[in-house]
Amino acid sequence: MEGSKGPDGTSHELDQTLPRRDAVPSRQGRRGQSGLKKRNEQTIDYESLGIPSAAVPLFEEAREMFSSIGRKRTDEVFTCGEALSRVRESAPSQEAFERWSKRACSLTRRGAGNYIAVHNNLREHRNVLVDCSMPAAAMYTLATAEQELLASVVADLKAGKRPTVREIKTLVSGETQSLKREPADTAGSEGLRALSRQKIQNAVPILVERLWGILKDIQEALEPHFEGKKVAKGALVGKVEHPARRAGAELQSLAVFVEPNAQSSSDWIVHPARLPHGSQWWKVSQVLYKLGGREDWPDASELGAWLVNDVVPALEFAVGATRSKDAVE
C-alpha cells in the first residue's frame, strides 16, 4: 500500500511504522513516557491566547487526550476530531485555536482541520468506517468528498469492498486514469502479480490495525501487573483470543505460500509454509497462535511475565514499534 499520511499530510512509509507513545512497558517505552510527561507538565499561557479561565479545563482535557492516545485508531480519530471541534468553538478566534493546537497537540493548521473535518463530515458513517478500520489518511480525504460520492464509497464499504487511500484520493479529486484491466481479468503472471498487489494493499493495513488493537488491550490489562497484582486473565482472553486467531490466519495468508504436508504421502494435501524458525516473524506467528487458544495461556500467576517478556515484544515488532535487526542507524 502507498505511504500513509498524518493529519497534516506529512508522509510516512506505512502507518504501522509509527511507534505509539503508550506502546511499550519496556525501558525504552518508559523513557518515552517520561519525556511525554515532562512535555505535558509544561504550561500554556491561556491568558495570552485570550481563552477564558472557565474554558481552560476543556482545552486541557483535549490536550491530555492527544498525549495519552498516541497513534490513533479509526474510532480515536473521530474522538479527537470531536474534542478539537468543541475546543475550536470555545476559542476566542481561529488564530488562538491554531496557536493552542500547535503548542498543545503538535498539530499544524491543516492537521487540526483534518481531524475536525472527519468529525463534522463523516460522523454519520462512523460505525461503518470503524468496522472497516479505515486508515486515517483515507478519512482525511474522504471528509472533503461530495455527499453523493461519500455515499457511494460507504455503500462499497458495506458491500465488503476496501478501496485504498490512493483510490479514494483519485475518486475525490476527480482525476481521470487510463483504463486498466481488472486484476481478476488479467492473464498470466501479470494478472497474478496484480492480484497479489491488490491483496497486499487491502490486507496489510487491516492486519496491522488489528495487531495494534490486540497490543493496546494487552497494555491496558498489564497495568495491574506493574503494581504487583495479577492480570485479569478471563477479561483479556475475551478481548484478544478471537482477534489473535484471525490475525494469525491473516499473517499466514500474507507472508507465506503453501507446501505439501510432511505427514502425508499425497502431495496435493498442502498447508501454509512455516516462517524461518527463530526469526522475528516466526515469533509473531507463535505468539498469535498461543494467544488464539486460551488453553495455551499460562496460569494467572505467570501471565503477566509472559505478556511482558514474549507477547508485547513480538507485537511491537509486528506493528513496527521496534526496529528490525537490519535497520540502518
C-alpha positions as CSV (number, residue, x, y, z in Angstrom):
1,M,0.0,0.0,0.0
2,E,1.2,3.5,-0.6
3,G,2.7,5.5,2.2
4,S,0.2,6.8,4.8
5,K,-0.1,10.4,6.0
6,G,-0.6,12.1,9.3
7,P,-3.4,14.6,9.8
8,D,-1.3,17.4,8.4
9,G,-0.5,15.4,5.2
10,T,3.1,14.5,6.3
11,S,4.1,11.3,4.6
12,H,5.2,8.2,6.4
13,E,6.3,4.8,4.9
14,L,3.4,2.9,6.5
15,D,1.0,3.6,9.4
16,Q,2.4,0.6,11.2
17,T,5.9,2.1,11.3
18,L,4.8,4.8,13.6
19,P,5.5,4.0,17.3
20,R,2.7,4.5,19.8
21,R,3.5,6.8,22.7
22,D,1.8,4.3,25.0
23,A,3.0,1.2,23.3
24,V,5.9,-0.1,25.4
25,P,6.1,-1.3,29.0
26,S,9.8,-1.6,28.4
27,R,12.8,0.6,29.3
28,Q,12.6,2.4,26.0
29,G,8.8,3.0,26.4
30,R,9.3,4.3,29.9
31,R,11.9,6.8,28.7
32,G,9.4,7.9,26.1
33,Q,6.6,8.2,28.6
34,S,8.9,10.2,30.9
35,G,9.7,12.7,28.1
36,L,6.0,12.9,27.3
37,K,5.1,13.6,30.9
38,K,7.6,16.4,31.0
39,R,6.1,17.9,27.9
40,N,2.6,17.7,29.4
41,E,3.8,19.4,32.6
42,Q,4.8,22.5,30.5
43,T,2.1,25.1,31.0
44,I,0.3,27.1,28.3
45,D,-0.4,30.7,28.9
46,Y,-4.1,30.7,28.2
47,E,-4.5,34.3,29.3
48,S,-2.2,35.4,26.4
49,L,-4.4,33.4,24.0
50,G,-7.5,35.2,25.2
51,I,-9.0,32.0,26.4
52,P,-11.3,32.5,29.4
53,S,-10.4,30.6,32.6
54,A,-13.7,28.8,32.6
55,A,-12.9,27.1,29.3
56,V,-9.4,26.0,30.3
57,P,-10.5,22.6,31.6
58,L,-12.0,21.8,28.2
59,F,-8.7,22.7,26.4
60,E,-6.6,20.7,28.9
61,E,-8.8,17.7,28.6
62,A,-8.3,17.7,24.8
63,R,-4.5,18.2,25.2
64,E,-4.3,15.3,27.7
65,M,-6.3,13.0,25.4
66,F,-4.0,13.7,22.4
67,S,-0.9,13.0,24.6
68,S,-2.3,9.7,26.1
69,I,-3.7,8.1,22.9
70,G,-0.6,8.3,20.8
71,R,-1.1,6.6,17.4
72,K,-4.8,6.8,16.7
73,R,-7.1,4.1,15.6
74,T,-10.1,4.8,13.4
75,D,-12.5,5.4,16.3
76,E,-10.0,7.5,18.1
77,V,-9.6,9.8,15.1
78,F,-13.3,10.6,15.4
79,T,-12.9,11.1,19.2
80,C,-10.1,13.5,18.7
81,G,-12.0,15.4,16.0
82,E,-14.9,15.8,18.2
83,A,-12.7,17.1,21.1
84,L,-11.0,19.6,18.7
85,S,-14.3,20.7,17.3
86,R,-15.5,21.6,20.8
87,V,-12.2,23.4,21.6
88,R,-12.4,25.4,18.4
89,E,-15.9,26.5,19.2
90,S,-14.7,27.7,22.6
91,A,-11.6,29.5,21.3
92,P,-11.9,33.3,21.0
93,S,-10.6,33.2,17.4
94,Q,-9.2,30.8,14.8
95,E,-5.8,32.2,15.4
96,A,-6.0,31.4,19.1
97,F,-7.1,27.9,18.3
98,E,-4.3,27.3,15.9
99,R,-1.7,28.6,18.3
100,W,-3.1,26.4,21.1
101,S,-3.4,23.3,18.9
102,K,0.2,23.7,17.7
103,R,1.5,24.1,21.2
104,A,-0.7,21.6,23.0
105,C,-1.1,18.9,20.4
106,S,1.8,19.5,17.9
107,L,-0.8,20.0,15.1
108,T,-0.5,22.2,12.1
109,R,-3.5,24.2,10.9
110,R,-4.1,21.5,8.3
111,G,-3.7,18.7,10.8
112,A,-6.2,20.1,13.2
113,G,-8.6,20.8,10.3
114,N,-8.4,17.2,9.1
115,Y,-9.5,15.9,12.5
116,I,-12.3,18.3,12.7
117,A,-13.5,17.6,9.1
118,V,-13.6,13.8,9.9
119,H,-15.9,14.5,12.9
120,N,-18.1,17.0,11.1
121,N,-18.4,15.3,7.7
122,L,-18.1,11.6,8.4
123,R,-19.7,11.1,11.8
124,E,-22.9,9.8,10.2
125,H,-20.9,6.9,8.8
126,R,-18.6,6.4,11.9
127,N,-19.7,2.9,12.6
128,V,-19.1,1.7,9.1
129,L,-15.6,3.3,8.9
130,V,-14.7,2.0,12.3
131,D,-15.8,-1.6,11.4
132,C,-13.6,-1.4,8.3
133,S,-10.6,0.0,10.2
134,M,-10.5,2.9,7.6
135,P,-6.9,4.4,7.7
136,A,-6.8,8.0,8.9
137,A,-5.3,9.3,5.7
138,A,-8.2,7.9,3.7
139,M,-10.7,9.5,6.1
140,Y,-9.0,12.9,5.8
141,T,-9.5,12.7,2.0
142,L,-13.0,11.3,2.2
143,A,-14.1,14.1,4.5
144,T,-13.7,16.5,1.6
145,A,-15.9,14.5,-0.8
146,E,-19.2,15.5,-2.1
147,Q,-22.2,13.8,-0.4
148,E,-23.0,11.7,-3.4
149,L,-19.5,10.3,-3.7
150,L,-19.3,9.8,0.0
151,A,-22.5,7.8,0.0
152,S,-21.1,5.7,-2.9
153,V,-17.9,4.9,-1.0
154,V,-19.8,4.0,2.1
155,A,-22.1,1.7,0.1
156,D,-19.0,-0.1,-1.3
157,L,-17.6,-0.5,2.2
158,K,-20.8,-2.1,3.4
159,A,-20.7,-4.4,0.4
160,G,-17.2,-5.6,1.5
161,K,-15.1,-3.6,-0.9
162,R,-11.9,-1.9,0.5
163,P,-10.7,1.0,-1.6
164,T,-7.1,2.0,-1.0
165,V,-6.1,5.5,0.1
166,R,-4.8,6.2,-3.5
167,E,-8.1,5.0,-5.0
168,I,-10.1,7.3,-2.6
169,K,-7.9,10.2,-3.5
170,T,-8.5,9.6,-7.2
171,L,-12.2,9.4,-6.7
172,V,-12.4,12.6,-4.6
173,S,-10.1,14.6,-6.9
174,G,-12.0,13.5,-10.0
175,E,-8.7,12.7,-11.8
176,T,-9.2,10.5,-14.9
177,Q,-7.0,7.5,-15.2
178,S,-6.1,5.5,-18.3
179,L,-8.3,2.4,-18.5
180,K,-6.7,-0.5,-16.8
181,R,-7.8,-4.1,-16.8
182,E,-9.1,-5.5,-13.6
183,P,-6.6,-7.8,-12.0
184,A,-9.1,-10.6,-11.9
185,D,-9.4,-10.3,-15.7
186,T,-5.7,-10.1,-16.5
187,A,-4.0,-13.2,-17.8
188,G,-0.7,-14.9,-16.8
189,S,1.9,-13.8,-14.3
190,E,1.0,-10.2,-14.8
191,G,-2.5,-10.9,-13.5
192,L,-1.2,-13.0,-10.6
193,R,1.1,-10.1,-9.6
194,A,-1.7,-7.6,-9.9
195,L,-4.0,-9.8,-7.7
196,S,-1.2,-10.1,-5.1
197,R,-0.6,-6.3,-5.1
198,Q,-4.3,-5.7,-4.6
199,K,-4.4,-8.2,-1.8
200,I,-1.4,-6.6,0.0
201,Q,-2.8,-3.1,-0.4
202,N,-6.1,-4.1,1.1
203,A,-4.9,-6.6,3.7
204,V,-1.8,-5.1,5.3
205,P,-3.4,-2.1,6.9
206,I,-6.3,-4.2,8.2
207,L,-3.9,-6.7,9.8
208,V,-1.7,-4.0,11.3
209,E,-4.7,-2.2,12.7
210,R,-5.9,-5.5,14.3
211,L,-2.4,-6.1,15.8
212,W,-2.4,-2.6,17.3
213,G,-5.8,-3.3,18.9
214,I,-4.5,-6.5,20.4
215,L,-1.4,-4.7,21.7
216,K,-3.4,-1.9,23.2
217,D,-5.8,-4.3,25.0
218,I,-2.8,-6.2,26.4
219,Q,-1.1,-3.0,27.6
220,E,-4.2,-1.9,29.4
221,A,-4.5,-5.3,31.0
222,L,-0.9,-5.2,32.2
223,E,-1.4,-2.1,34.3
224,P,-2.2,-4.1,37.5
225,H,0.9,-6.3,36.8
226,F,3.2,-3.3,37.2
227,E,1.5,-2.6,40.6
228,G,2.3,-6.1,41.8
229,K,-1.2,-7.5,41.1
230,K,-2.4,-10.3,38.8
231,V,-3.6,-9.7,35.3
232,A,-7.4,-10.3,34.8
233,K,-6.9,-13.3,32.6
234,G,-10.6,-14.0,31.8
235,A,-11.3,-10.5,30.7
236,L,-8.2,-10.3,28.5
237,V,-8.9,-13.7,26.9
238,G,-12.4,-12.4,25.9
239,K,-10.9,-9.4,24.2
240,V,-7.9,-10.8,22.3
241,E,-8.4,-14.6,21.7
242,H,-10.5,-14.4,18.5
243,P,-8.7,-11.3,17.1
244,A,-5.4,-13.1,17.6
245,R,-6.7,-16.2,15.9
246,R,-7.8,-14.1,12.9
247,A,-4.6,-12.1,12.8
248,G,-2.6,-15.4,12.8
249,A,-4.5,-16.6,9.8
250,E,-4.2,-13.2,8.0
251,L,-0.4,-13.3,8.6
252,Q,-0.1,-16.7,7.1
253,S,-2.1,-15.6,4.1
254,L,0.1,-12.6,3.5
255,A,3.5,-13.9,4.4
256,V,3.9,-17.5,3.2
257,F,3.0,-19.8,0.4
258,V,1.8,-23.4,0.8
259,E,3.7,-26.6,0.9
260,P,2.9,-30.4,1.0
261,N,2.0,-31.8,4.3
262,A,5.1,-33.7,5.6
263,Q,2.8,-36.1,7.4
264,S,1.0,-37.2,4.3
265,S,2.2,-39.2,1.2
266,S,-0.2,-37.2,-1.0
267,D,1.5,-34.1,-2.4
268,W,-1.9,-32.5,-3.1
269,I,-2.5,-32.1,0.7
270,V,-0.9,-28.8,1.5
271,H,-0.8,-26.3,4.4
272,P,0.8,-22.9,4.8
273,A,4.6,-23.0,4.8
274,R,6.4,-22.0,8.0
275,L,8.3,-18.8,8.5
276,P,12.0,-19.3,9.2
277,H,12.4,-20.9,12.6
278,G,13.5,-18.4,15.2
279,S,13.0,-15.4,13.0
280,Q,11.1,-12.4,14.4
281,W,8.0,-13.0,12.3
282,W,8.1,-16.7,13.3
283,K,7.9,-15.4,16.9
284,V,5.0,-13.2,16.0
285,S,3.2,-16.2,14.5
286,Q,3.9,-18.3,17.5
287,V,2.6,-15.6,19.9
288,L,-0.6,-15.2,17.8
289,Y,-1.2,-18.9,17.8
290,K,-0.9,-19.1,21.6
291,L,-3.0,-16.0,22.1
292,G,-5.6,-17.5,19.9
293,G,-6.2,-20.5,22.2
294,R,-7.0,-19.9,25.8
295,E,-5.9,-23.4,26.8
296,D,-2.3,-22.5,25.8
297,W,-2.2,-19.4,28.1
298,P,-0.1,-19.6,31.2
299,D,-1.7,-19.6,34.7
300,A,-2.7,-16.2,36.1
301,S,0.3,-16.2,38.3
302,E,2.7,-16.4,35.3
303,L,0.5,-14.5,32.8
304,G,1.9,-11.0,33.4
305,A,5.5,-12.1,32.9
306,W,4.7,-13.9,29.7
307,L,2.8,-10.9,28.3
308,V,5.7,-8.6,29.1
309,N,8.6,-10.8,28.0
310,D,7.2,-12.6,25.0
311,V,3.9,-11.2,23.7
312,V,4.4,-7.4,23.8
313,P,7.9,-7.5,22.2
314,A,6.6,-9.7,19.3
315,L,3.6,-7.5,18.7
316,E,5.7,-4.4,18.9
317,F,7.9,-5.8,16.2
318,A,4.8,-6.7,14.1
319,V,3.4,-3.2,14.1
320,G,6.8,-1.5,13.8
321,A,7.1,-0.1,17.3
322,T,10.6,-1.6,17.5
323,R,13.2,-1.5,14.7
324,S,14.2,-4.5,12.7
325,K,17.6,-6.1,13.2
326,D,18.8,-4.8,9.9
327,A,17.5,-1.3,10.3
328,V,20.1,1.3,9.3
329,E,21.2,3.6,12.1
